[in-house]
């Protein structure tokens, strides 16, 4: 049976203090290079792995990343957010981080996470104009990344080329003979909707097609999809 080693065991075997072992693991504090080498070699040999709590205390980190996934219309967008979560979780795990997932943008949930210092950083999976959540996170000084464009140039964001994609699709429809086009979009407060609408309008103007219209009809699409699925024998 493999013995489960602790910092105390490592310290006793090497004849050093627990503080010395802790400093060798964290890479901080005054400790000679030779001592740190001896500690790390024994840790590797014994298969010792410091707990996340102990490592977090040593480095003033939680080793948690908070992720906020919107609950509104998540059914229609599930595949996109699922892919995002898979990527986030895989990379976080590779860096010894865990993910705290919050559904919806209820500000009280996010405030509680931040006030209890449960995360080292936050990822928000939807970008919305005038977001109270965005303001709260930035005011707290917590590292923050948006999935999607942001109206604040100081916020790091990762986004698809929504405006360009919408423009290219619109031009493709015109090439196929369409003359009057309508863009069915989501909530107009969301930057993804704004960017797609901008690309759509730009392409309509460039190709000189008839009156372009932009409608937010996500609820209507949801009802139509539900009716179709129920007609086919699927019940939601």
C-alpha positions in Angstrom: 0.0 0.0 0.0 1.3 3.4 -1.0 1.8 5.7 2.0 0.1 9.1 1.8 2.8 11.6 2.6 2.2 15.0 4.2 4.3 18.1 4.5 5.3 16.9 8.0 6.5 13.6 6.6 8.6 15.3 3.9 10.1 17.7 6.5 10.9 14.9 8.9 12.6 12.7 6.3 14.8 15.6 5.1 15.4 17.0 8.6 14.0 20.4 7.8 11.0 22.4 9.0 7.5 22.3 7.5 7.9 26.0 6.6 11.0 25.1 4.5 9.0 22.4 2.7 6.1 24.9 2.1 8.5 27.5 0.7 10.1 25.0 -1.6 6.6 24.0 -3.0 5.4 27.6 -3.4 8.6 28.9 -4.7 8.5 31.9 -2.3 10.5 32.9 0.8 14.1 32.6 1.6 15.4 29.1 0.8 18.6 27.9 -0.9 18.4 26.4 -4.3 20.0 23.1 -3.0 17.3 22.7 -0.3 14.5 23.4 -2.7 16.0 20.8 -5.1 16.1 18.2 -2.3 12.5 18.9 -1.3 11.2 18.7 -4.8 13.1 15.6 -5.6 11.7 13.8 -2.6 8.2 15.0 -3.4 8.5 13.6 -6.9 9.9 10.3 -5.5 7.2 9.9 -2.9 4.4 11.0 -5.2 3.3 13.7 -2.8 0.7 16.1 -4.1 -0.2 19.1 -1.9 -3.9 19.7 -1.5 -5.6 22.6 -3.3 -6.4 24.2 0.0 -2.8 24.0 1.3 -1.5 25.2 -2.1 -4.0 28.0 -2.2 -3.2 29.2 1.3 0.5 29.2 0.4 -0.1 31.3 -2.7 -3.2 33.3 -1.6 -5.2 31.6 -4.4 -8.4 29.6 -4.5 -7.6 27.6 -7.6 -11.2 28.2 -8.7 -12.5 29.9 -11.8 -16.1 31.2 -11.8 -18.1 30.8 -15.0 -21.5 32.6 -15.6 -23.7 30.9 -18.1 -27.0 32.7 -19.0 -30.2 30.8 -18.2 -32.4 32.8 -20.6 -32.9 30.9 -23.9 -30.1 28.5 -22.9 -32.1 25.6 -24.5 -31.6 27.1 -28.0 -28.0 28.0 -27.3 -27.0 24.9 -25.3 -24.6 23.4 -27.9 -22.6 26.6 -28.0 -22.3 27.0 -24.3 -21.6 23.3 -23.9 -18.6 23.7 -26.2 -17.4 26.7 -24.2 -17.7 24.8 -20.9 -15.8 21.8 -22.3 -12.9 23.9 -23.3 -12.9 25.9 -20.1 -13.0 22.8 -17.9 -10.3 21.0 -19.9 -7.9 23.9 -19.8 -8.6 24.7 -16.1 -8.0 21.1 -15.1 -4.7 21.1 -17.0 -3.6 24.0 -14.7 -5.0 22.4 -11.5 -8.0 24.7 -11.4 -11.6 23.8 -10.7 -14.7 25.6 -12.2 -17.5 27.0 -10.2 -20.5 27.3 -12.6 -23.4 29.8 -12.1 -26.5 29.7 -14.2 -28.2 33.0 -14.9 -26.9 36.5 -14.3 -28.7 37.1 -10.9 -26.4 39.6 -9.4 -26.8 38.3 -5.8 -25.2 35.0 -6.7 -22.2 36.6 -8.3 -21.8 39.1 -5.5 -21.7 36.2 -3.0 -19.0 34.4 -4.9 -16.9 37.6 -5.0 -17.5 38.6 -1.4 -16.5 35.1 -0.2 -13.3 35.2 -2.3 -14.2 31.9 -3.9 -12.6 32.5 -7.3 -9.4 33.8 -8.7 -11.1 35.0 -11.9 -14.4 35.1 -13.7 -15.6 34.2 -17.2 -19.0 35.6 -18.4 -20.6 33.7 -21.3 -22.7 36.6 -22.6 -22.0 40.2 -23.3 -24.7 42.7 -22.5 -24.8 46.5 -22.7 -24.9 48.2 -19.3 -24.2 44.9 -17.5 -24.4 45.3 -13.7 -22.5 42.0 -13.3 -19.6 43.4 -15.5 -19.5 46.5 -13.3 -19.5 44.5 -10.1 -16.7 42.2 -11.2 -14.4 45.0 -12.5 -15.0 47.1 -9.4 -13.9 44.1 -7.2 -10.6 43.9 -9.2 -11.2 40.3 -10.1 -9.6 39.2 -13.4 -12.4 39.0 -15.9 -12.9 37.7 -19.5 -15.9 37.9 -21.7 -17.1 35.3 -24.2 -18.3 37.7 -26.9 -17.7 41.4 -27.6 -17.8 44.0 -25.0 -18.5 47.7 -25.1 -15.6 48.3 -22.8 -12.2 48.2 -24.6 -10.4 47.5 -21.3 -12.1 44.2 -20.9 -10.5 41.1 -22.4 -13.0 39.3 -24.7 -13.0 36.2 -27.0 -15.5 36.4 -29.8 -16.5 35.0 -33.1 -16.5 37.4 -36.1 -20.3 37.9 -35.9 -20.5 41.0 -37.9 -18.4 39.6 -40.7 -20.2 36.3 -40.7 -23.6 38.0 -40.9 -22.4 40.1 -43.8 -21.1 37.2 -45.7 -24.3 35.1 -45.2 -26.4 38.1 -46.3 -24.3 38.6 -49.5 -24.6 34.9 -50.2 -28.4 35.1 -50.1 -28.3 38.1 -52.5 -26.1 36.1 -54.8 -28.8 33.3 -54.8 -31.4 35.8 -55.9 -33.0 37.1 -52.6 -34.1 40.7 -52.8 -35.9 41.4 -49.5 -34.2 40.0 -46.4 -35.1 39.8 -42.7 -32.6 39.1 -39.9 -34.2 37.2 -37.0 -32.1 38.1 -34.0 -32.0 37.7 -30.2 -32.1 40.3 -27.4 -31.0 43.6 -28.8 -29.2 44.4 -25.5 -26.6 41.7 -26.3 -23.5 42.7 -28.3 -23.7 39.5 -30.4 -27.1 40.7 -31.7 -25.9 44.2 -32.3 -22.9 42.9 -34.2 -24.8 40.5 -36.4 -27.4 43.3 -37.2 -24.6 45.6 -38.2 -23.1 43.1 -40.6 -26.6 42.4 -42.0 -27.4 46.0 -42.6 -23.9 46.7 -44.1 -24.3 43.9 -46.6 -27.8 45.0 -47.6 -26.6 48.5 -48.3 -23.5 47.3 -50.2 -25.6 45.0 -52.5 -28.4 47.5 -52.9 -31.2 45.1 -52.0 -34.7 46.1 -50.9 -35.6 47.3 -47.4 -33.8 45.4 -44.8 -35.5 44.5 -41.5 -34.1 43.3 -38.2 -36.5 41.6 -35.8 -36.0 40.1 -32.4 -38.1 37.0 -32.7 -36.3 34.4 -30.5 -39.4 33.7 -28.5 -41.5 33.1 -31.6 -38.8 30.8 -33.0 -38.8 28.9 -29.7 -42.6 28.4 -29.8 -42.4 27.3 -33.5 -39.6 24.8 -32.6 -41.6 23.4 -29.7 -44.7 23.0 -31.8 -42.7 21.2 -34.5 -41.1 18.8 -32.1 -44.4 18.0 -30.4 -46.0 17.4 -33.8 -43.2 14.9 -34.5 -43.8 13.1 -31.2 -41.2 14.8 -29.0 -42.5 16.4 -25.8 -40.4 19.1 -24.0 
